[in-house]
Amino acid sequence: MSLGDTHQTESRGVFLLKQSANIYTAMLILAFVFITLGCLFLFLEMKSYGLSVKVPADAKVPQASWSPAPQARALALNGIDVSMDRHEFSAV
C-alpha cells in the first residue's frame, strides 16, 4: 500500500466506544436547569415587587472611610510605630 492510497481495507489504531452518559452527567444537567429556573423565579419575584437592578444616573460612589483599629491608634499615641510596611512593631 502506498501513502497516496485512501481506500484501505484494514483499519488502523484502537477502536474505542464513546462513554455513555452516567449519573453525574444527569446531575450536572439537573443542577444547571434548577439554577436557571431559580434565577428566572428570582427575577419574576423582583419584578412583582417593582424592584429594579438599574443604578440611577445620579448615583455617587461612597468614599472609603477606613480608619485604623482603636488598638493601633492607642499604640501610636504611646509612641509605638505600627505602620503596615513593617512586619514587626518598633518603638520610636
N, C-alpha and C positions, 0 to 999 in steps of 0.2 A: 504494500500500500504506500502510496506517495502522500506527501503532505497536502497536496492540492486536491486529493480525493475526498469529497464531502459525503459520499454515500458509504458510510461504514456499516458493516453488518454486525459487528461485535461492539458491545458497549464498554466504555472505559470508566474507571472510577468505582466508587461505592454508592449503591443506591440506598438512600435513607428516606424513611417515611416522615412526613411532616407530623410534628407532635400535635395531638388534638387538644382542644381547649379543656382545661381542668377546672376544679372548683375555685381556684384562686383567680382565674380569668373571669369567672362568673361573679365573684365577689367584687372584683375591681369595676366591672361594668355596673353592678348594682350600686356601689358607692358613688360612682360618677352620676348616675341617674338621680339618686336621692339627694345628693348635694345640689345638683342643678334644680331639682324641684324645690328644695329648701330656699334657695336664692330667689326663685320665682315667687314663692309664697311670701317671703320677707318683703319683696318689692311690692306685692299686691297689698300687704298689710300696711306698709308705709303710705302707699297711695290712698288707702281708705281713710287714714287719719290726716291726710293733707300734708304729710311731711315731705320735704324736698332735700335732695342731695346736692343742690347747686349752691355755690358760695356767692353771697351778694357781691356786687361790683365794688361797693364802698367798704368792704371788709379790710381790716388792718391786721397785720401780723403783730402779735403781742411781743413786747420786748422781754428779753431774758432777764429775770430778776434773781440771779444766782448770788448767794452770799455764803461765805464760809460758815462752817458749823460753829455753834456757840463755844465749843471747847477750843477750837482753833483761834477764835478771837480772844478768848481768855489767855491762851498761851502767848499770843502775840503781844498782849498788853503787859505780860510779865517778862518780856524781853527774849522770848524763845522764837526762833525763826522756824516757821512751818511751811515754807514755800514748797510748791509741788514739784519743782525740778530737782530736788534732792531726795534721796531715799531714806535719810535719817534726820532726826531733829538735831539742831545745833544751837548752842547758847550764843547770843550776840554779845 
